Amino acid sequence: MREIGRVGVMDKPVPRPGPNDAVVRTTRALICTSDSHTVAGGIGPRENLTLGHEAVGVVHEVGDEVRDFRPGDRVLVGAITPDWGDRASQNGYPSQSGGPLGGWKFANVKDGVFAEYFHVNEADANMAHIPDDVSDDAAVYCADMLSTGFMGAEHGDIPIGGTVAVLAQGPVGLMATAGARLRGAGLVVGVESVPTRKKLARLYGADEIVDFTQEDVVARILELTDGQGVDTAIEALGSDATFQTCVKITKPGGTVSVTGYFGEGEFVRIPRVEWGVGMAGKTIATGLCPGGRLRMERLLRVLRSGRLDPTRMTTHQFPFDEIERAFEVMDKKLEDVVKPLIVF
């Protein structure tokens, strides 16, 4: 990101690790819609900032105090790399270490992963070994898409056999759909209009698909739930309108779980009546992609067990020297893209 609205490729020196840090040679990376939000100014001005937060690679160098990793190790690095000694981390909210969203460092307050080498703070806590039987192409999805999507299901307090609606079936929404099924939902409704994403939503566990271009989402979901609304509505787009729909379709006592990046506007509105004028017992849960080694190891275990294949979301593959084209495809949602994989 050269500045708001402009991207390009530039040369930078290979980073050096501090005592507790590592430098990783990138092998695979994914482009995220939040990178587009950042370039558009969603988090304010940035100049000559390396983008990207989803990557796997091989350890190039480690600091003197790193105990569990050595050069040559294949590693997964979380999109969120908290400071684990921070008060927020000790209080159970590591993604907020150092302040709101403070665990989000890559392509925010430090250079990201769209580079041949990238720096990882607190390597022992923020990297995980990739098992030999898990490919880089699959493991890279654990950095953000699985972690964030599953977070949506986890924060949604889904009861076994419960009803869930996932609004938007982009990569995070698809993983929220998969997460809802893994957590025992009895009915999973995906809201989506794009044919490719509808198909993937079915593949990852949606029982019903509601196309918002063809029917009224609120009316249809109320019909599917016998007028009650869902136990959990997962917002996976980052849209004021979608958030309002989530509130409307959630039953009293249910949960609206927000995973979306709200990159536009000053406010997000809550529909007053459907909110029970503030007294319907509807919980609004928010969160940032969880980071940390333990989280990454758990997600890799899901892949090893064969419970999920995230590579089905890879619709495009580009070599690193074509990353500008790859970014354009993702930014403008060209060629029916779901997720573009960058090969280094």
C-alpha positions, 0 to 999 in steps of 0.5 A: 500500500503506497498510500490510500487508494494506491498499491504497488511493489517495492524493494525493502531489506530483509527484516531482522528478528529481535531476541524473541522474534523470527523472520519467515520466508514466505511460501504461500499467502492469501489475499483478504477483503480486509486488505482492500478495506485498508487500501481504501482507507478503512483504518486511516492513512498508511504509506509504503506499508506491506499488505497481507496477514495470511501466510505460511512459510519456512523459518529463516532466522530466529532470535536468541531467546526463541526456544521452539523453532529453528531455521528450516521449520515449516510454520503457520503464523496467525493473522493476529500476533498479540503481545502476550504479556499485555494486560488485555492478554492476561484478561483473556482478550489477546487480540486487543493487546495494546488497545482496541484491535492492538493484536492486529499488527500485520498490514496495520502497524507493521509490514505484512506478509506479501513479501519474500520475508516477514517478521513475527513478534513473540515467535514461540507464542505466535507461530505453529509447526505445520504437520508433515501431512498438512499442505501449505495450500491448506494450512494458510487458511488457518491464519485467518479464515478458519480462525475468524469464521470459527470464532463467529460460531464460537461467539454465537453460543450455538446450542446443539441442534440450534438454528443458525443463519450466516449472512454472506458466504465469502470465505469467513462466512463459509468457515462460519457455516462450517464452524456452525455445523461442527458445533452441532447446529441443527439448521444452518441457513446461508444468505448469499446470491453468488452461485459459486458461493451458494455451492460452497455454502452447501458443501460446507454445511448450509442446509438452506440458502436464502438469496437476498436478490430473490426473496425477503431474507427476514421473512424467509428465515422466520418461515424456516424457523416457524416464526421464532427466529434463529438462535444465532445470526452470524454477520460475516460481511461488515455491512450496516444493512446486514447487521440490522437483518441479523438483529431482526432474525435473531430470537429473543435471548439469541446471539448476533455474532459479528465477524465483519470488518465495518470499513465504511460509515461512522455508525452501525444502526440497531433496529429498535423494535426488533431489538425489543426496544433494548430489552429483548435479551439479544446479545451482540458479540464481537471479536477480532480473529483469535491469534496464538500458537494454541489456536493455530495448533487446534485449527491444524488438527481440524485439517489433519482429521479430515473434518474440513478442506479449506482449499475448495475456496481457492478459486485463483492461484498467482505467482508472487510476481503477479500479486498486483493482478491478484489484488485487483481480482480480489479487490474488484471481485473479478472472475467469480473469485472467492479466494486467491492463493499467492505462491512464492 
